[in-house]
Amino acid sequence: MSIPVTILHGFLGSGKTTLLRSLLSQSYKSQQVPGVIVNDMSELDVDGVLIMNTEIVSNESGNFVTISGHSVSSSKGLKELKVALKTLKNEARPPWIIIETSGSSHPLPLVDFFKDNKDFALKGVITLVDATWLKEDYNFGKDLMPRWQDNMNAQRRGIENILAEQILFSNNVFLTKTDKLTDKAVAAVAQAIHPINPYAAISSAQWGKVDLNYIQGFEDYNFHLVSQLTNELRATVNTPLTLSGKKNQKLIAKVLRDDRPFHPMRLWETCHNHMTHGVFRSKGFFWLPTRDDVSLLWSQSNGSVGLEIVGFWRAPILNDDTQNFTQEHYDILKNKVDKIESRFGDRRCRLTVIGQKEEAADFIKALKNCFLTDEELNFWRNGGTFEDPWPQKVAQV
C-alpha cells in the first residue's frame, strides 16, 4: 500500500515550520506520527534543528531526514528526496509523510516526481501565504497576478512567479500571520488570490493552528488539473530570478558564525536601519550578554523580527551550585560543552541570511558590527551591563 504524502510549500518566512511543529504535536497525541523531510536551502539547517527539538521525530528513530544546502526541487534535491523517502519507508514505515520545502522551492518538480510513483500517494500540496506581505507589498494580493503576468510577458522570473505558482499548484492555501490584520483585510486578501486557483480551499492559519484531521483527510492530488500548467511552466522553473530590476542579483543564503554575543542596542538599531526589502529571511540561534543563560531563536521575515527561547545554555548551568549534580552527570554535561568550539562554553551565534546578493551581504556586514568588541567583552566579564531594548517576555519554543 502506498504511503500518503503531504507537501508544505510557502515562501521564506511564511510559517511552514510553525505549522509542522503543530502537526507533529497533534500527531504525537493521536499516535499518528509521520515521517518528516525538512528542506533548507541554507547549510545551517535551522528548521531541521527546530523540528528535532520537538523530540517527536529524530534521525536515530529513522523517521526524520534533512535535505540542506539546496532546494529539494532541484535535480540534486530530487535525488536526495528519493533516498530520503526510501529511508523513511524502510526504517520507520510511517503512516504518512510530511515534506517541508525551502521557501524558494517550486512545486512543479515535486508534483512530477510523485505523479507516477506507486510507493507514495500525493495528497496535500499546501501553500502557506504571508497575508501581511500580500497586504503591504501587493495591494492586498490584487497586484500579484498582474505582476506575475508582466514577468511572464517579459520572460523573466521574479518573486511574484514563486508566490503565484506555489498557489497555482496547491490544493489548499493557508493565510498566515492573519492575527496582525483585521477580518476585513484577511477577507480582501483571500478574495484577491482566489482567482489564481479556484480549486484550492483558502483558510486562515494563525500560529500553525490547523486541525490534524483536516490535513489527513485530503483526497488524492488531482494531477489532471495541473497538466496543462505543468507543460507551460516546465521550461521556466529553473530560470534564475530577476530581483528588484537589478543586474547580477540572485537569491543567496549566507551563514554568519561567531561565538560572541550581540550588543543588544546595536542589534536593535541594525534591524531598524539595515533590514531592507531585499533581505527576505534570516534565522538562527544567538545570545545576548544581558540574558546569557538562554539560547535565543532569531526569526525574521521581510520587515518583522521575532525572538523565541530555544532552551538554556549548558555552560552557565555547570557553574550553578544549586543544581546538585552528581559527578557523573556533571562530567557528561562538561564533555558536551567542551566539544563545542567557543570561548563561552556552548554559547555561540549561528545565523542564516537569505535574500538578494547585495542586500544580504550588507545585512551580514551590519550584523558583524553588532558583536561585542574585546573591550565590551572585558566590561561584561567584570559585571558590566548593557541597555537591552528587546522584549523581556519572550515565547518559548
C-alpha positions in Angstrom: 0.0 0.0 0.0 1.3 3.5 -0.9 2.2 5.9 1.9 0.3 9.2 1.9 2.4 12.4 1.4 1.7 16.0 2.3 3.9 18.8 1.0 4.2 22.1 2.8 5.1 25.0 0.4 5.4 28.7 1.1 7.8 31.5 0.5 10.5 32.3 3.0 9.1 33.1 6.5 5.5 32.1 5.7 5.2 29.8 8.7 5.9 26.3 7.4 8.0 25.2 10.4 5.4 26.6 12.8 2.7 24.6 11.1 4.8 21.5 11.0 5.6 21.7 14.7 1.8 22.0 15.5 1.0 19.0 13.3 3.7 16.9 15.0 2.4 17.8 18.4 -1.1 16.7 17.4 0.2 13.5 15.7 2.1 12.6 18.8 -1.1 12.8 20.9 -3.0 10.7 18.4 -0.2 8.2 17.9 -0.1 9.0 14.2 3.5 10.4 14.0 4.5 10.9 10.4 7.9 10.6 8.7 9.3 14.1 8.1 11.6 15.5 5.5 12.8 19.1 6.0 14.5 21.0 3.2 16.5 24.1 4.0 18.4 26.0 1.2 20.9 27.0 3.9 23.6 24.6 5.1 22.9 25.7 8.7 19.5 23.8 8.6 17.8 25.8 11.4 14.4 24.3 10.6 15.8 20.8 11.0 17.1 21.7 14.4 13.8 23.2 15.5 11.9 20.0 14.4 14.3 17.7 16.2 13.9 19.9 19.3 10.3 18.7 19.5 11.8 15.2 20.3 8.9 13.7 18.3 11.0 12.7 15.3 14.7 12.2 15.1 17.4 10.8 12.8 18.0 8.0 15.3 14.4 6.9 15.0 14.7 6.7 11.2 11.6 9.0 10.8 13.4 12.3 10.1 15.6 13.3 7.3 17.0 16.8 6.3 18.0 18.0 2.9 20.0 21.2 3.3 22.2 23.5 1.2 19.9 23.5 -1.9 16.3 23.2 -3.0 14.5 19.9 -2.9 13.0 20.9 -6.3 16.4 21.0 -7.9 17.9 18.0 -9.7 20.3 17.3 -6.8 17.5 17.8 -4.3 15.2 15.3 -6.1 17.9 12.7 -6.0 18.3 13.2 -2.2 14.5 13.2 -1.8 14.3 9.7 -3.5 16.9 8.4 -1.0 15.1 10.1 1.9 11.8 8.6 1.1 13.4 5.1 0.7 15.0 5.6 4.2 11.7 6.6 5.8 9.8 3.7 4.1 12.3 1.0 5.0 13.3 2.2 8.5 10.3 3.9 10.1 7.4 2.7 7.9 5.4 5.8 8.9 1.6 6.0 8.4 2.2 9.2 6.4 5.0 11.6 5.4 5.3 15.4 5.5 7.8 17.3 3.4 8.6 20.8 4.3 10.2 22.5 1.4 12.5 25.5 1.3 10.9 28.9 0.6 12.2 29.2 -2.9 11.3 25.6 -4.0 8.9 25.2 -6.9 6.0 22.7 -6.7 6.2 21.5 -10.3 9.2 19.2 -10.0 7.7 17.6 -6.9 4.3 17.1 -8.5 6.1 15.5 -11.4 8.1 13.3 -9.1 5.0 11.8 -7.3 2.8 11.6 -10.4 3.6 8.0 -11.3 5.1 6.9 -8.0 3.4 3.8 -6.8 5.0 3.7 -3.4 3.8 7.1 -2.3 0.4 8.8 -2.8 0.5 12.6 -3.0 -2.4 14.0 -1.0 -2.0 17.6 0.1 0.1 20.2 -1.7 -0.3 23.0 0.8 0.9 26.6 0.3 1.3 29.0 3.2 1.0 32.6 2.2 2.0 35.5 4.4 -1.2 37.6 4.4 0.6 40.7 5.8 3.1 40.6 3.0 0.4 40.5 0.3 -1.4 43.3 2.0 1.6 45.6 2.2 3.5 44.8 -1.0 0.8 43.5 -3.3 -2.2 45.7 -2.6 -4.0 43.0 -0.5 -2.9 40.5 -3.2 -4.6 42.3 -6.1 -1.3 43.1 -7.7 0.2 39.6 -7.5 -1.3 38.2 -10.7 -0.7 41.3 -12.8 3.0 41.4 -11.8 3.3 37.6 -12.5 1.8 38.2 -16.0 4.1 41.1 -16.6 7.1 38.9 -15.7 5.9 36.1 -18.0 5.4 38.5 -20.9 8.9 39.9 -20.3 10.3 36.3 -20.0 11.7 37.0 -16.5 11.2 35.3 -13.2 10.6 37.4 -10.1 9.5 36.6 -6.5 5.9 37.0 -7.9 6.4 33.9 -10.0 7.3 31.8 -7.0 4.4 33.2 -4.9 1.8 32.8 -7.7 3.0 29.4 -8.9 3.1 27.9 -5.4 -0.6 28.8 -5.2 -1.4 27.5 -8.7 -0.1 24.0 -7.9 -1.7 23.7 -4.4 -5.0 22.1 -3.4 -5.1 24.1 -0.1 -3.9 27.6 0.8 -3.4 28.8 4.3 -3.1 32.5 5.1 -0.7 33.0 7.9 0.0 36.0 10.2 -3.7 36.9 10.0 -3.6 37.9 13.7 -1.9 41.1 12.5 -4.8 42.1 10.2 -8.4 42.9 10.6 -11.0 40.3 9.5 -11.9 42.7 6.6 -8.3 42.8 5.4 -8.0 39.0 5.6 -11.1 38.6 3.6 -9.8 41.0 1.0 -6.6 39.0 0.6 -8.5 35.7 0.3 -10.8 37.2 -2.4 -7.8 38.6 -4.3 -5.9 35.3 -4.6 -8.9 33.0 -5.0 -9.0 33.5 -8.9 -5.3 32.4 -9.1 -6.5 28.9 -8.2 -10.3 28.5 -7.8 -9.8 24.8 -7.0 -7.8 25.4 -3.8 -9.5 25.9 -0.5 -8.3 29.1 1.3 -8.4 29.4 5.1 -6.6 31.2 7.9 -3.9 29.5 10.0 -2.7 31.6 12.9 0.4 30.3 14.6 0.1 27.0 12.8 -3.3 26.2 14.3 -4.7 23.7 11.7 -6.5 20.5 12.7 -4.6 17.4 12.0 -7.7 15.5 10.9 -8.3 18.1 8.2 -4.8 17.6 6.8 -5.1 13.9 6.8 -8.5 14.0 5.2 -7.3 15.2 1.8 -8.2 13.1 -1.2 -5.6 12.1 -3.8 -3.9 15.1 -5.5 -5.6 15.8 -8.9 -2.7 15.8 -11.4 -5.0 16.3 -14.3 -5.9 19.8 -13.1 -2.3 21.0 -13.4 -1.3 19.0 -16.5 -1.5 22.0 -18.9 0.1 24.3 -16.4 3.0 21.9 -16.0 3.6 21.8 -19.7 3.5 25.6 -19.9 5.9 26.3 -17.0 8.3 23.3 -17.1 10.9 25.2 -19.1 10.8 28.3 -16.8 11.1 26.7 -13.4 14.9 26.7 -13.2 15.4 30.2 -14.8 17.3 32.5 -12.4 15.3 35.0 -10.6 15.3 38.7 -11.6 15.2 40.7 -8.3 14.4 44.3 -7.9 15.2 45.0 -11.6 18.9 44.9 -10.8 21.6 43.1 -12.7 23.6 40.2 -11.2 21.1 39.8 -8.4 20.2 36.3 -7.2 18.8 34.7 -4.2 21.6 33.6 -1.9 21.9 32.1 1.6 24.9 33.3 3.7 25.8 32.0 7.1 27.1 34.1 10.0 29.2 32.3 12.6 30.7 33.7 15.7 31.0 32.8 19.4 30.4 36.3 20.7 27.1 37.7 21.9 25.3 40.6 20.1 25.3 44.0 21.7 21.5 44.4 22.4 21.2 48.0 21.4 23.4 47.8 18.3 21.4 44.8 17.1 18.1 46.6 17.7 19.4 49.6 15.7 20.7 47.5 12.9 17.3 45.7 12.5 15.6 49.1 12.2 18.1 50.6 9.8 19.6 47.9 7.6 16.8 45.4 7.1 15.7 46.2 3.5 13.1 44.5 1.2 16.0 42.6 -0.3 16.5 40.6 3.0 13.7 38.1 2.7 14.6 35.8 5.6 17.1 35.5 8.4 17.0 32.8 11.1 19.2 31.1 13.6 20.4 30.9 17.1 22.2 33.6 19.2 22.8 35.0 22.6 22.8 38.3 24.4 25.1 39.4 27.3 22.0 40.7 29.1 20.4 37.2 29.2 23.3 34.9 28.8 21.7 31.8 30.2 19.1 31.3 27.3 19.6 30.2 23.7 17.5 32.6 21.6 15.9 31.8 18.2 16.2 34.7 15.7 13.3 34.6 13.2 13.0 37.4 10.7 10.8 37.6 7.6 10.5 40.7 5.5 10.2 43.6 7.9 9.4 41.8 11.2 11.7 40.1 13.7 10.7 37.6 16.4 12.6 36.2 19.3 11.9 32.8 21.0 13.7 30.9 23.7 15.0 27.6 22.3 16.5 26.4 25.6 19.2 27.0 28.2 22.9 27.0 27.5 24.8 24.3 29.4 27.8 26.4 30.3 26.1 28.6 32.9 24.2 25.6 34.3 27.6 23.9 35.0 28.5 26.9 37.2 25.2 26.9 39.1 25.8 25.4 42.6 22.1 24.9 43.1 21.9 22.1 40.5 23.4 19.5 42.8 24.9 17.5 40.0 26.4 14.1 40.6 30.0 13.9 39.4 28.9 11.6 36.6 26.2 14.0 35.4 28.5 17.0 35.7 31.2 15.2 33.6 28.7 14.3 30.9 27.5 17.9 30.6 31.0 19.3 30.7 32.1 16.9 28.0 29.3 18.1 25.7 30.3 21.7 26.3 34.0 21.1 25.7 33.3 19.6 22.3 31.9 22.9 21.0 34.4 25.5 19.6 33.5 28.6 21.6 35.2 30.8 24.2 32.0 30.9 26.1 31.2 27.2 26.7 28.5 26.1 24.3 27.2 29.7 23.8 27.6 30.9 20.2 25.8 32.6 17.3 24.8 30.9 14.0 22.5 32.8 11.7 21.4 32.3 8.1 20.6 35.4 5.9 18.6 34.7 2.7 18.0 37.5 0.2 19.3 39.4 -2.8 23.0 39.2 -3.2 23.9 42.9 -2.4 21.3 43.4 0.4 22.1 40.1 2.1 25.8 40.9 2.1 25.2 44.4 3.5 23.0 43.0 6.3 25.6 40.4 7.2 28.2 43.2 7.4 25.9 45.2 9.7 25.3 42.2 11.9 29.0 41.6 12.3 29.4 45.1 13.7 26.8 44.1 16.4 29.0 41.6 18.1 30.7 42.7 21.4 34.2 44.1 20.9 37.1 42.9 23.1 36.7 45.9 25.3 33.0 45.3 25.7 33.6 41.6 26.5 36.0 42.6 29.3 33.4 45.0 30.5 30.8 42.3 30.6 33.1 39.7 32.2 33.7 42.3 35.0 30.0 42.6 35.7 29.1 45.4 33.3 25.6 45.6 31.8 24.2 46.9 28.6 20.9 48.6 27.6 18.5 46.0 26.2 15.5 47.3 24.3 14.3 43.8 23.2 11.1 42.5 24.7 11.7 40.9 28.1 8.8 38.5 27.8 9.8 36.1 25.1 7.9 33.0 23.9 9.5 29.6 24.4 9.6 27.1 21.6 
